[in-house]
Amino acid sequence: MFIAIITSIAFLSVSLESKMTPEELKETGVLRLSSKERSSLQNWIASNYSKKTSKKKEKKPVLEENLKNGHYIRLSDKTLWEINPSDTPITQGWISAVEIDVTHSGDIDYPYTLTNTLTESSVGAKSAKSISSKKKIYN
């Protein structure tokens, strides 16, 4: 048990020192701390602060084109979506340059939900490879 504590203290002090440059060690006064003080400081930092992550905020795709009077939506990630016909009155009013959330809906026919982040309106959608020329669309 005693050896484990000593090893832990040594690891914590090395850990702090290995993260700082010699200049930072000098400027912060860490070099003047005893091993016990460095260990206490490291424990305090570990329990009060979390490590910074360089995780960038994932950008949402943006509405690029509203096609066929809201029956199709193309996003900035170049995905094309066919909109549930009962939802086209909603997408008819969607304008470009607004972020769109894409989530799974659980619906068999339209397995995705597209949500306009500005208006918070949502529609059912399915992925499309192209705009169907066979489908008659009424305006």
C-alpha positions in Angstrom: 0.0 0.0 0.0 2.8 2.4 1.0 4.7 1.7 -2.3 1.5 2.3 -4.3 1.0 5.8 -2.6 4.7 6.7 -3.3 4.4 5.6 -6.9 1.2 7.6 -7.3 2.7 10.7 -5.9 5.8 10.3 -8.1 3.6 9.8 -11.2 1.5 12.9 -10.5 4.5 15.1 -10.0 6.1 13.8 -13.2 2.8 14.2 -15.0 2.6 17.9 -14.1 6.2 18.5 -15.0 6.0 16.6 -18.2 3.1 18.8 -19.4 4.9 22.1 -18.8 7.9 23.7 -20.5 10.9 24.6 -18.4 9.9 28.3 -18.7 6.4 27.5 -17.5 7.7 25.5 -14.6 9.9 28.4 -13.6 7.2 31.1 -14.1 4.5 29.3 -12.2 6.8 28.4 -9.3 6.2 24.6 -9.7 9.9 24.0 -9.5 10.0 25.5 -5.9 7.2 23.1 -4.7 8.0 20.0 -2.8 7.0 16.6 -4.2 4.0 16.5 -1.8 2.9 20.1 -2.9 3.2 19.2 -6.6 1.2 16.1 -6.0 -1.5 18.1 -4.1 -1.6 20.6 -6.9 -1.9 17.9 -9.6 -4.7 16.3 -7.6 -6.5 19.6 -7.3 -6.2 20.3 -11.0 -7.4 16.8 -11.9 -10.4 17.1 -9.7 -11.4 20.6 -10.6 -10.7 20.9 -14.3 -11.1 18.6 -17.3 -8.5 18.3 -20.1 -9.1 20.5 -23.1 -10.1 18.7 -26.2 -9.5 19.9 -29.7 -12.8 18.5 -30.8 -14.2 21.0 -33.3 -17.9 21.7 -33.3 -19.4 19.7 -36.1 -20.9 21.9 -38.7 -24.4 21.1 -39.8 -25.3 21.0 -43.5 -26.9 24.1 -44.8 -30.0 24.3 -47.1 -28.5 24.9 -50.6 -31.5 24.4 -52.8 -35.3 24.1 -52.4 -36.4 22.2 -55.5 -39.7 21.3 -57.1 -41.6 23.6 -54.8 -40.4 21.9 -51.6 -40.6 18.3 -52.8 -36.8 18.0 -52.8 -34.1 19.6 -50.7 -30.4 19.7 -51.5 -28.0 20.4 -48.6 -24.5 21.8 -48.7 -23.0 18.4 -48.1 -24.5 17.6 -51.6 -27.1 15.2 -50.2 -30.5 15.2 -51.9 -33.7 14.6 -49.9 -37.1 13.7 -51.1 -39.7 15.2 -48.7 -42.8 13.4 -47.5 -45.6 14.9 -49.7 -47.7 15.7 -46.6 -44.7 17.9 -45.4 -44.1 19.9 -48.6 -46.3 22.8 -47.4 -43.6 23.2 -44.6 -40.5 23.0 -46.9 -42.0 25.3 -49.5 -41.2 28.1 -47.1 -37.7 27.0 -46.3 -35.1 29.4 -47.7 -31.4 28.9 -48.4 -28.5 29.4 -46.0 -30.1 27.9 -42.9 -28.6 24.9 -41.0 -30.5 21.7 -41.2 -30.4 18.9 -38.6 -30.6 15.4 -40.1 -31.8 12.6 -37.7 -33.3 9.2 -38.0 -37.0 9.2 -37.7 -37.9 5.5 -37.4 -40.5 5.9 -40.2 -40.2 3.1 -42.8 -41.2 5.3 -45.8 -39.4 8.5 -44.7 -36.6 7.3 -42.4 -35.1 10.7 -41.7 -36.3 13.9 -40.1 -34.9 17.2 -41.5 -35.2 20.1 -39.0 -34.8 23.7 -40.0 -32.7 25.2 -37.1 -34.1 28.7 -37.7 -37.8 27.9 -37.6 -37.5 24.6 -35.7 -39.9 23.0 -38.2 -39.4 19.4 -39.1 -40.3 17.2 -42.1 -40.0 13.5 -43.0 -37.5 12.7 -45.7 -35.7 10.0 -47.5 -32.4 10.0 -49.4 -32.7 10.5 -53.1 -30.1 9.9 -55.8 -31.9 12.2 -58.3 -35.1 14.2 -58.8 -37.8 11.9 -60.2 -39.1 13.1 -63.5 -41.9 10.4 -63.4 -43.4 11.9 -60.3 -46.1 14.4 -61.1 -45.8 17.4 -58.8 -48.6 19.9 -58.5 -47.9 23.5 -57.7 
